[in-house]
Amino acid sequence: MMPDDQPQLPGMESPPRPDHHLFFAVLADADAARQAECVRDEEMALHQLTGSKVRTERFHVTLRSLGWDAQFSEPKSWLARLAAAQVDAPAFPLRLDRCLSFQRPHERYPLVLCGHGAGIAGFMELHRSLHEALDVALTGGTQARHAAPAVTPHMTLLYSPSVVAEHAVAPVGWTVREFQLLYNRRGSPGPYRVVGRWALREPRCM
């Protein structure tokens, strides 16, 4: 076994850490972000939660992750923007009224808001439309070849060592009128960088 301080041979350096993330999402508007912040504070007090808070300006619901890379991928960004421009979906109301912890194999569990039924129907339609456009762009075909992956629409509020069972909370909601392509570098401060944004068409009735 080589000692930990053994210098690496040329060509054997560790690969760069994948710290650069591109993803599609819908960002919460200002009122919804304040609502979500209130719910988080109430949950922390009620369940005596500690942990790392998600910054209010980053509250969002992910539509599709494009993965983590060792550096910002301009070709991936270009294909993603090309696909997003083909999306034709209506604006929709989004309502998140359940709170729970996602139990994943790590020390910090995401405390999230989720919705169900009619509250997320418009989001699911946008998710399917975006998936089809991405599938065509990434495979170079003329129509989608793969079914949209399963998704649980959620907004992460906090990363905590404690687990909270699913329960009802005061609803957090807003009318989603656009979706965004966002970029995040791991550990970066402030809001996500908006790489692109696309308006949703106004439905005949909301």
C-alpha positions as CSV (number, residue, x, y, z in Angstrom):
1,M,0.0,0.0,0.0
2,M,1.3,3.4,-0.9
3,P,1.6,6.0,2.0
4,D,-0.8,8.9,2.0
5,D,1.9,11.4,1.4
6,Q,3.4,9.5,-1.6
7,P,3.5,11.9,-4.6
8,Q,1.4,10.8,-7.6
9,L,3.1,9.9,-10.8
10,P,2.5,12.0,-13.9
11,G,-0.8,11.0,-15.5
12,M,-2.2,9.4,-12.3
13,E,-3.6,12.6,-10.8
14,S,-7.1,12.3,-9.2
15,P,-9.9,13.4,-11.6
16,P,-11.3,16.8,-10.9
17,R,-14.3,16.8,-8.5
18,P,-17.6,17.3,-10.3
19,D,-18.6,20.6,-8.7
20,H,-20.6,22.2,-11.6
21,H,-24.4,21.5,-11.9
22,L,-26.8,22.4,-14.6
23,F,-30.5,21.8,-14.0
24,F,-34.0,22.9,-15.1
25,A,-36.3,24.2,-12.4
26,V,-39.1,26.6,-11.5
27,L,-38.0,29.2,-9.1
28,A,-40.4,30.3,-6.3
29,D,-41.7,33.8,-6.7
30,A,-41.1,36.3,-3.8
31,D,-44.4,35.6,-2.0
32,A,-44.0,31.8,-2.3
33,A,-40.4,32.1,-1.0
34,R,-41.6,34.0,2.0
35,Q,-44.3,31.4,2.6
36,A,-41.8,28.6,2.4
37,E,-39.5,30.4,4.8
38,C,-42.3,30.7,7.3
39,V,-43.1,27.0,7.0
40,R,-39.5,26.1,7.5
41,D,-39.1,28.2,10.6
42,E,-42.3,26.7,12.0
43,E,-41.1,23.2,11.3
44,M,-37.7,23.8,12.9
45,A,-39.4,25.1,16.0
46,L,-42.0,22.4,16.2
47,H,-39.6,19.5,15.6
48,Q,-36.5,21.1,17.2
49,L,-34.6,20.8,14.0
50,T,-31.1,21.9,13.4
51,G,-29.1,21.9,10.1
52,S,-28.2,23.9,7.1
53,K,-31.0,26.1,5.7
54,V,-31.5,26.5,2.0
55,R,-31.2,30.2,1.1
56,T,-34.5,31.8,0.4
57,E,-33.4,33.1,-3.1
58,R,-32.6,29.4,-4.0
59,F,-36.1,28.0,-3.3
60,H,-37.1,26.0,-6.4
61,V,-38.7,22.8,-7.7
62,T,-36.4,20.8,-10.0
63,L,-37.7,19.8,-13.3
64,R,-34.6,17.9,-14.6
65,S,-31.0,17.6,-13.5
66,L,-28.5,17.5,-16.3
67,G,-25.8,16.1,-14.0
68,W,-22.6,17.3,-12.3
69,D,-19.5,18.0,-14.2
70,A,-15.9,18.9,-13.5
71,Q,-16.4,22.2,-15.2
72,F,-19.2,24.2,-16.8
73,S,-20.2,22.4,-20.0
74,E,-21.0,24.8,-22.7
75,P,-22.1,22.1,-25.2
76,K,-24.5,20.7,-22.6
77,S,-25.8,24.2,-21.9
78,W,-26.3,24.8,-25.6
79,L,-28.3,21.6,-26.2
80,A,-30.4,22.2,-23.1
81,R,-31.3,25.7,-24.3
82,L,-32.1,24.4,-27.7
83,A,-34.4,21.8,-26.2
84,A,-36.1,24.3,-23.8
85,A,-37.0,26.6,-26.7
86,Q,-39.1,23.8,-28.2
87,V,-41.2,23.4,-25.0
88,D,-44.9,24.4,-25.4
89,A,-46.7,24.2,-22.1
90,P,-49.2,26.4,-20.3
91,A,-48.7,28.5,-17.1
92,F,-50.1,26.7,-14.1
93,P,-50.7,26.9,-10.4
94,L,-48.3,25.0,-8.2
95,R,-49.4,24.1,-4.6
96,L,-47.1,22.4,-2.1
97,D,-48.9,21.4,1.1
98,R,-47.1,18.4,2.6
99,C,-43.8,18.4,4.5
100,L,-41.5,15.4,5.1
101,S,-37.9,14.3,5.2
102,F,-36.4,12.4,2.3
103,Q,-34.6,9.5,3.9
104,R,-31.4,9.0,1.9
105,P,-28.1,7.2,2.7
106,H,-26.2,10.2,4.1
107,E,-26.0,12.2,7.3
108,R,-28.2,15.1,6.3
109,Y,-31.8,14.5,5.4
110,P,-33.5,17.0,3.1
111,L,-36.7,18.5,4.6
112,V,-39.0,19.2,1.7
113,L,-42.4,20.5,0.7
114,C,-44.3,18.3,-1.7
115,G,-47.7,18.4,-3.4
116,H,-50.2,16.0,-4.9
117,G,-53.0,15.7,-7.3
118,A,-54.3,18.8,-9.0
119,G,-51.7,20.9,-7.1
120,I,-48.8,19.4,-9.2
121,A,-50.7,18.5,-12.4
122,G,-49.4,21.5,-14.4
123,F,-45.8,20.8,-13.2
124,M,-46.1,17.2,-14.3
125,E,-47.2,18.3,-17.8
126,L,-44.3,20.7,-18.0
127,H,-41.9,17.9,-16.9
128,R,-43.2,15.6,-19.6
129,S,-42.9,18.3,-22.3
130,L,-39.4,19.2,-21.3
131,H,-38.3,15.6,-21.2
132,E,-39.6,15.0,-24.7
133,A,-37.7,18.1,-26.0
134,L,-34.5,17.0,-24.2
135,D,-34.8,13.5,-25.5
136,V,-35.0,14.7,-29.1
137,A,-32.2,17.2,-28.7
138,L,-29.8,14.7,-26.9
139,T,-30.5,11.7,-29.2
140,G,-30.6,13.7,-32.5
141,G,-34.0,12.2,-33.4
142,T,-37.3,13.6,-34.5
143,Q,-39.4,12.3,-31.6
144,A,-38.9,11.3,-28.0
145,R,-37.7,7.7,-27.7
146,H,-37.8,7.3,-23.9
147,A,-40.6,7.7,-21.4
148,A,-40.3,10.6,-18.9
149,P,-38.6,9.4,-15.7
150,A,-40.6,9.3,-12.4
151,V,-40.3,12.5,-10.4
152,T,-41.5,13.7,-7.0
153,P,-41.9,17.5,-7.3
154,H,-40.5,19.0,-4.1
155,M,-38.9,22.1,-2.7
156,T,-36.0,21.6,-0.3
157,L,-36.0,23.8,2.8
158,L,-33.3,22.4,5.1
159,Y,-30.7,19.7,5.4
160,S,-31.0,18.2,8.9
161,P,-29.7,15.2,10.8
162,S,-33.2,14.6,12.0
163,V,-36.1,12.9,10.2
164,V,-39.7,14.3,10.0
165,A,-42.6,12.1,9.0
166,E,-45.0,13.3,6.3
167,H,-47.7,15.7,7.5
168,A,-49.9,18.6,6.2
169,V,-48.7,22.2,6.4
170,A,-49.9,25.6,5.3
171,P,-49.8,25.5,1.5
172,V,-47.0,27.2,-0.4
173,G,-48.1,28.1,-3.9
174,W,-47.7,30.4,-6.9
175,T,-48.6,30.6,-10.5
176,V,-45.6,29.3,-12.6
177,R,-45.3,31.5,-15.7
178,E,-41.7,30.5,-16.7
179,F,-39.1,27.9,-16.2
180,Q,-35.3,28.3,-15.9
181,L,-32.0,26.6,-16.7
182,L,-29.9,27.1,-13.6
183,Y,-26.2,26.7,-12.9
184,N,-24.7,26.1,-9.5
185,R,-21.1,25.6,-8.5
186,R,-20.8,23.6,-5.3
187,G,-20.2,25.8,-2.3
188,S,-21.0,29.1,-4.2
189,P,-22.8,31.9,-2.4
190,G,-25.9,33.8,-3.4
191,P,-28.6,32.9,-5.9
192,Y,-28.2,30.4,-8.7
193,R,-27.0,31.8,-12.0
194,V,-29.9,31.8,-14.5
195,V,-28.5,30.5,-17.8
196,G,-31.8,30.8,-19.6
197,R,-35.5,31.3,-19.0
198,W,-38.6,30.5,-21.1
199,A,-42.1,31.8,-20.7
200,L,-45.0,29.5,-20.5
201,R,-48.1,30.4,-22.6
202,E,-51.1,31.8,-20.9
203,P,-53.9,29.2,-20.7
204,R,-57.4,30.2,-21.6
205,C,-58.4,29.9,-17.9
206,M,-56.3,29.4,-14.8
